[in-house]
Each structure stands twice: as C-alpha cells, then as structure tokens.
C-alpha cells in the first residue's frame, strides 16, 4: 500500500529536502565561487599577463645583449 504512494511522497519531499540541504551547506555560495571568477582568479590572470610581458622583455634584452657582444667582439677584432 505504501509503495503506491512512494513516488508521490518522493515528489513532494525530495525538492524540499534538497532545498534545505542547499541552504544549510550554502551551496549557492559554493557554486558561485566555483563558476564565477573570484579575487584569486583575477590576481592569477594579472600575474600571468605580467609574466608573459617580463618574458617578452627578457627575450628582447637577450637579443640586444647578444648583438652588443657581437659588436664589441668585432670591434676588438678590428683593433688587433
């Protein structure tokens, strides 16, 4: 007899139970934290941009330094 009403009972109770669990464990806040960018994500993205910029600058300076070393070597070779 109870088994006949079980689907109806579950349809009535289950949504309320899940809402209560979500409220107790603040799942809406957890979901927001997981899905939306937070302060740490924003800082990480900024740091990634800075690292890429520093890498580009370092590569440019390395090329210029190599060119300068070559120039100095050539100048020394001409003097000797």
C-alpha positions as CSV (number, residue, x, y, z in Angstrom):
1,X,0.0,0.0,0.0
2,X,2.8,2.4,0.9
3,X,4.7,1.5,-2.2
4,X,1.8,3.0,-4.3
5,X,2.2,6.4,-2.6
6,X,6.0,6.3,-2.5
7,X,6.6,8.2,-5.9
8,X,4.1,10.8,-4.8
9,X,5.8,11.2,-1.4
10,X,9.2,11.5,-3.0
11,X,7.9,14.1,-5.5
12,X,6.7,16.2,-2.5
13,X,9.6,15.6,-0.1
14,X,12.7,15.4,-2.3
15,X,12.6,19.0,-3.6
16,X,12.1,20.4,-0.1
17,X,14.9,18.2,1.2
18,X,17.3,19.3,-1.5
19,X,16.5,22.9,-1.0
20,X,17.1,22.5,2.8
21,X,20.4,20.8,2.2
22,X,21.5,23.5,-0.3
23,X,20.6,26.2,2.2
24,X,22.3,24.5,5.2
25,X,25.5,23.9,3.3
26,X,25.3,27.3,1.4
27,X,25.7,25.5,-1.9
28,X,24.6,28.6,-3.8
29,X,27.8,30.4,-2.5
30,X,29.9,27.4,-3.3
31,X,28.5,27.3,-6.8
32,X,29.1,31.0,-7.3
33,X,32.7,30.6,-6.0
34,X,33.4,27.7,-8.4
35,X,31.7,29.1,-11.5
36,X,32.4,32.8,-11.4
37,X,35.9,34.4,-11.3
38,X,36.9,35.4,-7.8
39,X,39.6,37.6,-6.4
40,X,42.3,34.8,-6.7
41,X,41.4,34.1,-10.3
42,X,41.7,37.8,-11.2
43,X,45.1,38.1,-9.4
44,X,46.3,35.0,-11.1
45,X,45.3,36.3,-14.5
46,X,47.1,39.6,-13.9
47,X,50.2,37.7,-12.8
48,X,50.1,35.6,-16.0
49,X,50.0,38.7,-18.1
50,X,52.9,40.2,-16.1
51,X,55.0,37.0,-16.5
52,X,54.3,37.0,-20.3
53,X,55.3,40.6,-20.5
54,X,58.5,40.0,-18.5
55,X,59.4,37.0,-20.7
56,X,59.0,39.1,-23.8
57,X,61.1,41.9,-22.3
58,X,63.8,39.4,-21.3
59,X,63.9,37.9,-24.7
60,X,64.2,41.3,-26.3
61,X,67.0,42.3,-23.9
62,X,68.8,39.0,-24.5
63,X,68.8,39.6,-28.3
64,X,70.1,43.1,-27.8
65,X,72.8,41.9,-25.4
66,X,73.9,39.2,-27.9
67,X,74.1,41.8,-30.6
68,X,76.1,44.1,-28.4
69,X,78.5,41.3,-27.5
70,X,79.0,40.6,-31.2
71,X,79.6,44.2,-31.9
72,X,82.2,44.5,-29.1
73,X,83.9,41.4,-30.3
74,X,84.0,42.7,-33.9
75,X,85.4,46.0,-32.7
76,X,88.1,44.2,-30.7
77,X,89.0,42.0,-33.6
78,X,89.4,45.1,-35.9
79,X,91.8,46.7,-33.4
80,X,94.0,43.7,-33.2
